[in-house]
Amino acid sequence: MPRPWREPRAATNAQILFGRFHIVKHLHEAVEEVRRSEMRRLSLKEKVVFRRSRWLLLKNPWNLTDDQKERLSTMVR
């Protein structure tokens, strides 16, 4: 039976590294999962605020416009 990939074979002193891309990918997937679950939980009236919110939640806070900041603060409440 093959050994798991994390079990060292020849490089006994090797360290396992996680790439920045993969970490960000998992972060984005987690944010999307929470956003979708919240959308399912909300009523139709409340969903209006959350529509088209995916990139707003993922965008760098320093790059938000004033309108986006206001919309984000409304969503958080």
MMTF fields as JSON, N, C-alpha, C and O atoms, coordinates in Angstrom:
{
  "mmtfVersion": "1.0.0",
  "mmtfProducer": "UNKNOWN",
  "numBonds": 307,
  "numAtoms": 308,
  "numGroups": 77,
  "numChains": 1,
  "numModels": 1,
  "chainsPerModel": [1],
  "groupsPerChain": [77],
  "chainIdList": ["A"],
  "bondAtomList": [4, 2, 8, 6, 12, 10, 16, 14, 20, 18, 24, 22, 28, 26, 32, 30, 36, 34, 40, 38, 44, 42, 48, 46, 52, 50, 56, 54, 60, 58, 64, 62, 68, 66, 72, 70, 76, 74, 80, 78, 84, 82, 88, 86, 92, 90, 96, 94, 100, 98, 104, 102, 108, 106, 112, 110, 116, 114, 120, 118, 124, 122, 128, 126, 132, 130, 136, 134, 140, 138, 144, 142, 148, 146, 152, 150, 156, 154, 160, 158, 164, 162, 168, 166, 172, 170, 176, 174, 180, 178, 184, 182, 188, 186, 192, 190, 196, 194, 200, 198, 204, 202, 208, 206, 212, 210, 216, 214, 220, 218, 224, 222, 228, 226, 232, 230, 236, 234, 240, 238, 244, 242, 248, 246, 252, 250, 256, 254, 260, 258, 264, 262, 268, 266, 272, 270, 276, 274, 280, 278, 284, 282, 288, 286, 292, 290, 296, 294, 300, 298, 304, 302],
  "bondOrderList": [1, 1, 1, 1, 1, 1, 1, 1, 1, 1, 1, 1, 1, 1, 1, 1, 1, 1, 1, 1, 1, 1, 1, 1, 1, 1, 1, 1, 1, 1, 1, 1, 1, 1, 1, 1, 1, 1, 1, 1, 1, 1, 1, 1, 1, 1, 1, 1, 1, 1, 1, 1, 1, 1, 1, 1, 1, 1, 1, 1, 1, 1, 1, 1, 1, 1, 1, 1, 1, 1, 1, 1, 1, 1, 1, 1],
  "groupList": [{"groupName": "MET", "atomNameList": ["N", "CA", "C", "O"], "elementList": ["N", "C", "C", "O"], "formalChargeList": [0, 0, 0, 0], "bondAtomList": [1, 0, 2, 1, 3, 2], "bondOrderList": [1, 1, 2], "singleLetterCode": "M", "chemCompType": "L-PEPTIDE LINKING"}, {"groupName": "PRO", "atomNameList": ["N", "CA", "C", "O"], "elementList": ["N", "C", "C", "O"], "formalChargeList": [0, 0, 0, 0], "bondAtomList": [1, 0, 2, 1, 3, 2], "bondOrderList": [1, 1, 2], "singleLetterCode": "P", "chemCompType": "L-PEPTIDE LINKING"}, {"groupName": "ARG", "atomNameList": ["N", "CA", "C", "O"], "elementList": ["N", "C", "C", "O"], "formalChargeList": [0, 0, 0, 0], "bondAtomList": [1, 0, 2, 1, 3, 2], "bondOrderList": [1, 1, 2], "singleLetterCode": "R", "chemCompType": "L-PEPTIDE LINKING"}, {"groupName": "TRP", "atomNameList": ["N", "CA", "C", "O"], "elementList": ["N", "C", "C", "O"], "formalChargeList": [0, 0, 0, 0], "bondAtomList": [1, 0, 2, 1, 3, 2], "bondOrderList": [1, 1, 2], "singleLetterCode": "W", "chemCompType": "L-PEPTIDE LINKING"}, {"groupName": "GLU", "atomNameList": ["N", "CA", "C", "O"], "elementList": ["N", "C", "C", "O"], "formalChargeList": [0, 0, 0, 0], "bondAtomList": [1, 0, 2, 1, 3, 2], "bondOrderList": [1, 1, 2], "singleLetterCode": "E", "chemCompType": "L-PEPTIDE LINKING"}, {"groupName": "ALA", "atomNameList": ["N", "CA", "C", "O"], "elementList": ["N", "C", "C", "O"], "formalChargeList": [0, 0, 0, 0], "bondAtomList": [1, 0, 2, 1, 3, 2], "bondOrderList": [1, 1, 2], "singleLetterCode": "A", "chemCompType": "L-PEPTIDE LINKING"}, {"groupName": "THR", "atomNameList": ["N", "CA", "C", "O"], "elementList": ["N", "C", "C", "O"], "formalChargeList": [0, 0, 0, 0], "bondAtomList": [1, 0, 2, 1, 3, 2], "bondOrderList": [1, 1, 2], "singleLetterCode": "T", "chemCompType": "L-PEPTIDE LINKING"}, {"groupName": "ASN", "atomNameList": ["N", "CA", "C", "O"], "elementList": ["N", "C", "C", "O"], "formalChargeList": [0, 0, 0, 0], "bondAtomList": [1, 0, 2, 1, 3, 2], "bondOrderList": [1, 1, 2], "singleLetterCode": "N", "chemCompType": "L-PEPTIDE LINKING"}, {"groupName": "GLN", "atomNameList": ["N", "CA", "C", "O"], "elementList": ["N", "C", "C", "O"], "formalChargeList": [0, 0, 0, 0], "bondAtomList": [1, 0, 2, 1, 3, 2], "bondOrderList": [1, 1, 2], "singleLetterCode": "Q", "chemCompType": "L-PEPTIDE LINKING"}, {"groupName": "ILE", "atomNameList": ["N", "CA", "C", "O"], "elementList": ["N", "C", "C", "O"], "formalChargeList": [0, 0, 0, 0], "bondAtomList": [1, 0, 2, 1, 3, 2], "bondOrderList": [1, 1, 2], "singleLetterCode": "I", "chemCompType": "L-PEPTIDE LINKING"}, {"groupName": "LEU", "atomNameList": ["N", "CA", "C", "O"], "elementList": ["N", "C", "C", "O"], "formalChargeList": [0, 0, 0, 0], "bondAtomList": [1, 0, 2, 1, 3, 2], "bondOrderList": [1, 1, 2], "singleLetterCode": "L", "chemCompType": "L-PEPTIDE LINKING"}, {"groupName": "PHE", "atomNameList": ["N", "CA", "C", "O"], "elementList": ["N", "C", "C", "O"], "formalChargeList": [0, 0, 0, 0], "bondAtomList": [1, 0, 2, 1, 3, 2], "bondOrderList": [1, 1, 2], "singleLetterCode": "F", "chemCompType": "L-PEPTIDE LINKING"}, {"groupName": "GLY", "atomNameList": ["N", "CA", "C", "O"], "elementList": ["N", "C", "C", "O"], "formalChargeList": [0, 0, 0, 0], "bondAtomList": [1, 0, 2, 1, 3, 2], "bondOrderList": [1, 1, 2], "singleLetterCode": "G", "chemCompType": "PEPTIDE LINKING"}, {"groupName": "HIS", "atomNameList": ["N", "CA", "C", "O"], "elementList": ["N", "C", "C", "O"], "formalChargeList": [0, 0, 0, 0], "bondAtomList": [1, 0, 2, 1, 3, 2], "bondOrderList": [1, 1, 2], "singleLetterCode": "H", "chemCompType": "L-PEPTIDE LINKING"}, {"groupName": "VAL", "atomNameList": ["N", "CA", "C", "O"], "elementList": ["N", "C", "C", "O"], "formalChargeList": [0, 0, 0, 0], "bondAtomList": [1, 0, 2, 1, 3, 2], "bondOrderList": [1, 1, 2], "singleLetterCode": "V", "chemCompType": "L-PEPTIDE LINKING"}, {"groupName": "LYS", "atomNameList": ["N", "CA", "C", "O"], "elementList": ["N", "C", "C", "O"], "formalChargeList": [0, 0, 0, 0], "bondAtomList": [1, 0, 2, 1, 3, 2], "bondOrderList": [1, 1, 2], "singleLetterCode": "K", "chemCompType": "L-PEPTIDE LINKING"}, {"groupName": "SER", "atomNameList": ["N", "CA", "C", "O"], "elementList": ["N", "C", "C", "O"], "formalChargeList": [0, 0, 0, 0], "bondAtomList": [1, 0, 2, 1, 3, 2], "bondOrderList": [1, 1, 2], "singleLetterCode": "S", "chemCompType": "L-PEPTIDE LINKING"}, {"groupName": "ASP", "atomNameList": ["N", "CA", "C", "O"], "elementList": ["N", "C", "C", "O"], "formalChargeList": [0, 0, 0, 0], "bondAtomList": [1, 0, 2, 1, 3, 2], "bondOrderList": [1, 1, 2], "singleLetterCode": "D", "chemCompType": "L-PEPTIDE LINKING"}],
  "groupTypeList": [0, 1, 2, 1, 3, 2, 4, 1, 2, 5, 5, 6, 7, 5, 8, 9, 10, 11, 12, 2, 11, 13, 9, 14, 15, 13, 10, 13, 4, 5, 14, 4, 4, 14, 2, 2, 16, 4, 0, 2, 2, 10, 16, 10, 15, 4, 15, 14, 14, 11, 2, 2, 16, 2, 3, 10, 10, 10, 15, 7, 1, 3, 7, 10, 6, 17, 17, 8, 15, 4, 2, 10, 16, 6, 0, 14, 2],
  "groupIdList": [1, 2, 3, 4, 5, 6, 7, 8, 9, 10, 11, 12, 13, 14, 15, 16, 17, 18, 19, 20, 21, 22, 23, 24, 25, 26, 27, 28, 29, 30, 31, 32, 33, 34, 35, 36, 37, 38, 39, 40, 41, 42, 43, 44, 45, 46, 47, 48, 49, 50, 51, 52, 53, 54, 55, 56, 57, 58, 59, 60, 61, 62, 63, 64, 65, 66, 67, 68, 69, 70, 71, 72, 73, 74, 75, 76, 77],
  "secStructList": [7, 7, 7, 7, 6, 6, 1, 7, 1, 1, 7, 6, 6, 7, 7, 7, 7, 7, 7, 2, 2, 2, 2, 2, 2, 2, 2, 2, 2, 2, 2, 2, 2, 2, 2, 2, 2, 2, 2, 2, 2, 1, 7, 2, 2, 2, 2, 2, 2, 2, 6, 6, 7, 2, 2, 2, 2, 2, 1, 7, 4, 4, 4, 7, 7, 2, 2, 2, 2, 2, 2, 2, 2, 2, 2, 2, 7],
  "xCoordList": [0.849, 0.0, 0.896, 1.867, 0.585, 1.453, 1.406, 0.385, 2.528, 2.616, 2.014, 2.07, 1.442, 0.883, 1.963, 3.139, 1.558, 2.521, 3.204, 4.305, 2.61, 3.22, 4.289, 5.083, 4.314, 5.304, 6.64, 6.697, 7.711, 8.979, 9.551, 9.464, 10.13, 10.771, 12.272, 12.994, 12.748, 14.18, 14.646, 15.752, 13.823, 14.198, 13.639, 12.576, 14.346, 13.841, 13.791, 13.001, 14.605, 14.624, 13.794, 13.836, 13.056, 12.267, 11.085, 10.527, 10.714, 9.566, 8.405, 8.611, 7.2, 6.023, 5.646, 5.459, 5.536, 5.202, 3.84, 3.451, 3.132, 1.858, 2.011, 2.444, 1.657, 1.786, 0.759, -0.353, 1.138, 0.242, -1.035, -2.121, -0.917, -2.085, -3.102, -4.296, -2.637, -3.543, -4.196, -5.357, -3.454, -4.02, -5.12, -6.193, -4.859, -5.851, -7.06, -8.196, -6.826, -7.921, -8.85, -10.071, -8.286, -9.1, -9.839, -10.98, -9.201, -9.846, -11.047, -12.119, -10.876, -11.962, -13.115, -14.281, -12.792, -13.833, -14.62, -15.837, -13.929, -14.596, -15.516, -16.639, -15.048, -15.877, -17.105, -18.207, -16.932, -18.049, -19.061, -20.268, -18.581, -19.467, -20.319, -21.52, -19.697, -20.433, -21.423, -22.557, -21.002, -21.886, -23.114, -24.233, -22.913, -24.035, -24.978, -26.197, -24.417, -25.279, -26.103, -27.261, -25.502, -26.244, -27.339, -28.429, -27.058, -28.071, -29.265, -30.409, -29.01, -30.094, -30.934, -32.137, -30.305, -30.969, -31.841, -32.838, -31.486, -32.155, -33.479, -33.714, -34.338, -35.594, -35.313, -34.21, -36.309, -36.122, -35.758, -34.936, -36.363, -36.074, -34.627, -33.962, -34.152, -32.778, -31.747, -30.607, -32.122, -31.194, -30.763, -29.704, -31.58, -31.259, -29.919, -29.149, -29.632, -28.37, -27.192, -26.108, -27.389, -26.298, -26.051, -25.045, -26.931, -26.742, -25.455, -25.102, -24.769, -23.5, -22.471, -21.767, -22.389, -21.504, -20.213, -19.336, -20.077, -18.916, -17.6, -16.731, -17.449, -16.179, -16.021, -14.902, -17.127, -17.056, -16.426, -15.633, -16.781, -16.221, -14.761, -14.0, -14.366, -12.997, -12.033, -10.816, -12.57, -11.738, -10.922, -11.372, -9.734, -8.861, -9.563, -9.99, -9.693, -10.413, -9.849, -10.587, -8.57, -7.961, -8.341, -8.189, -8.833, -9.192, -10.693, -11.15, -11.453, -12.899, -13.24, -12.622, -14.228, -14.726, -15.635, -15.97, -16.024, -16.901, -18.239, -18.77, -18.78, -20.053, -19.9, -20.781, -18.785, -18.545, -18.354, -18.81, -17.684, -17.504, -18.848, -19.092, -19.712, -21.031, -21.845, -22.518, -21.785, -22.526, -22.015, -22.804, -20.701, -20.103, -20.51, -20.8, -20.533, -20.942, -22.417, -22.8, -23.248, -24.653, -24.795, -25.633, -23.982, -24.034, -23.61, -24.179, -22.629, -22.105, -23.142, -23.233, -23.908, -24.944, -25.963, -26.928],
  "yCoordList": [-1.172, 0.0, 1.237, 1.286, 2.251, 3.441, 4.247, 4.306, 4.856, 5.681, 7.055, 7.52, 7.718, 9.058, 10.047, 9.871, 11.085, 12.054, 12.842, 13.349, 12.963, 13.736, 12.944, 13.523, 11.666, 10.856, 10.978, 10.694, 11.393, 11.59, 10.272, 9.235, 10.34, 9.16, 9.383, 8.84, 10.173, 10.376, 11.644, 11.68, 12.67, 13.955, 14.015, 14.588, 13.434, 13.355, 14.699, 14.861, 15.667, 16.996, 18.027, 19.213, 17.604, 18.531, 19.057, 18.362, 20.301, 20.923, 20.972, 21.119, 20.847, 20.96, 22.431, 23.077, 22.954, 24.354, 24.459, 23.595, 25.528, 25.797, 27.077, 28.104, 27.008, 28.166, 29.23, 28.934, 30.472, 31.602, 31.457, 31.766, 30.995, 30.811, 29.886, 30.181, 28.771, 27.79, 28.308, 28.009, 29.071, 29.652, 30.653, 30.638, 31.515, 32.507, 31.804, 32.23, 30.741, 29.979, 29.43, 29.533, 28.854, 28.318, 29.434, 29.247, 30.581, 31.726, 32.189, 32.434, 32.308, 32.739, 31.742, 32.136, 30.46, 29.435, 29.522, 29.333, 29.807, 29.93, 31.149, 31.067, 32.275, 33.483, 33.23, 33.643, 32.557, 32.264, 31.334, 31.509, 30.358, 29.429, 30.154, 29.905, 31.041, 31.806, 32.753, 32.892, 33.404, 34.331, 33.6, 34.101, 32.437, 31.663, 31.192, 31.223, 30.756, 30.309, 31.471, 31.292, 32.654, 33.83, 34.204, 34.611, 34.07, 34.374, 33.431, 33.853, 32.167, 31.204, 31.522, 31.26, 32.077, 32.351, 33.607, 33.695, 34.568, 35.864, 35.827, 34.961, 36.784, 36.948, 37.687, 38.191, 37.748, 38.415, 39.888, 40.415, 40.542, 41.968, 42.163, 43.109, 41.287, 41.4, 40.994, 41.457, 40.142, 39.691, 40.815, 40.738, 41.849, 42.968, 43.581, 43.968, 43.675, 44.261, 43.361, 43.86, 42.057, 41.116, 40.799, 40.17, 41.215, 40.919, 41.545, 42.665, 40.812, 41.256, 41.654, 42.652, 40.876, 41.223, 40.412, 40.687, 39.427, 38.546, 39.323, 39.176, 40.135, 40.844, 41.983, 42.388, 42.491, 43.525, 42.965, 43.641, 41.727, 41.094, 40.707, 40.685, 40.403, 39.953, 41.094, 40.91, 42.242, 43.372, 43.917, 43.901, 44.391, 44.986, 46.203, 47.092, 46.261, 47.381, 48.751, 49.735, 48.829, 50.118, 50.59, 51.769, 49.687, 50.041, 50.247, 50.419, 50.232, 50.425, 51.887, 52.787, 52.107, 53.469, 53.814, 52.949, 55.067, 55.483, 54.748, 54.349, 54.571, 53.843, 52.395, 51.846, 51.776, 50.387, 50.25, 49.276, 51.218, 51.189, 51.281, 50.575, 52.15, 52.309, 51.032, 50.591, 50.444, 49.2, 48.071, 47.287, 47.982, 46.949, 47.136, 46.156, 48.353, 48.588, 48.244, 47.786, 48.46, 48.084, 46.567, 46.052, 45.864, 44.394, 43.818, 42.826, 44.42, 43.916, 44.067, 43.231, 45.138, 45.345, 44.309, 44.297],
  "zCoordList": [0.0, 0.0, 0.0, 0.754, -0.843, -0.91, 0.384, 1.07, 0.687, 1.894, 1.615, 0.477, 2.617, 2.409, 1.972, 2.289, 1.243, 0.719, 1.825, 1.609, 2.974, 4.06, 4.811, 5.553, 4.628, 5.314, 4.569, 3.373, 5.253, 4.55, 4.035, 4.693, 2.856, 2.265, 2.238, 3.074, 1.292, 1.15, 1.863, 2.402, 1.87, 2.468, 3.892, 4.127, 4.81, 6.179, 6.888, 7.817, 6.485, 7.114, 6.347, 6.675, 5.353, 4.539, 5.336, 6.185, 5.045, 5.688, 4.693, 3.489, 5.208, 4.362, 4.301, 5.332, 3.091, 2.892, 2.213, 1.427, 2.532, 1.9, 1.092, 1.614, -0.169, -1.042, -0.741, -0.303, -0.978, -0.74, -1.556, -1.066, -2.785, -3.644, -2.99, -2.984, -2.44, -1.857, -0.569, -0.289, 0.193, 1.415, 1.055, 1.658, 0.083, -0.345, -0.961, -0.753, -1.71, -2.307, -1.224, -1.346, -0.174, 0.92, 1.657, 2.08, 1.81, 2.442, 1.624, 2.179, 0.32, -0.556, -0.535, -0.543, -0.508, -0.449, 0.861, 0.871, 1.957, 3.253, 3.28, 3.777, 2.751, 2.697, 1.84, 2.201, 0.712, -0.18, 0.485, 0.318, 1.229, 1.921, 2.97, 3.081, 3.727, 4.745, 4.079, 4.538, 2.999, 2.289, 1.752, 1.867, 1.176, 0.64, 1.74, 1.572, 2.863, 3.957, 4.516, 4.892, 4.568, 5.029, 4.036, 4.44, 2.746, 1.732, 1.87, 1.7, 2.175, 2.344, 3.583, 3.608, 4.591, 5.857, 5.798, 6.515, 4.965, 4.944, 4.197, 3.355, 4.523, 3.795, 2.483, 2.272, 1.616, 0.325, 0.485, -0.266, 1.452, 1.676, 2.129, 1.705, 2.974, 3.481, 2.438, 2.49, 1.495, 0.462, -0.477, -1.101, -0.574, -1.463, -1.084, -1.963, 0.19, 0.662, 0.293, -0.01, 0.315, 0.076, -1.393, -1.724, -2.263, -3.68, -4.188, -3.819, -5.03, -5.636, -4.577, -4.731, -3.515, -2.4, -2.375, -1.556, -3.247, -3.182, -3.279, -2.419, -4.306, -4.502, -3.507, -3.193, -3.019, -1.988, -0.715, -0.059, -0.367, 0.831, 0.652, 1.62, -0.578, -0.829, -1.163, -1.148, -1.456, -1.87, -0.695, 0.451, -0.997, 0.014, 0.627, -0.109, 1.951, 2.582, 2.244, 2.232, 1.974, 1.653, 0.255, -0.062, -0.58, -1.951, -2.142, -3.272, -1.072, -1.174, -1.417, -0.85, -2.264, -2.452, -1.27, -0.46, -1.184, -0.081, -0.13, 0.907, -1.333, -1.465, -1.026, -0.363, -1.395, -1.012, 0.491, 1.09, 1.103, 2.561, 3.27, 4.248, 2.773, 3.381, 3.209, 4.141, 2.028, 1.772, 2.648, 3.176, 2.809, 3.644, 5.106, 5.792, 5.581, 6.964, 7.165, 8.241, 6.142, 6.209, 6.286, 7.026, 5.525, 5.527, 6.866, 7.321, 7.495, 8.764, 9.885, 10.783, 9.811, 10.83, 10.705, 11.469]
}
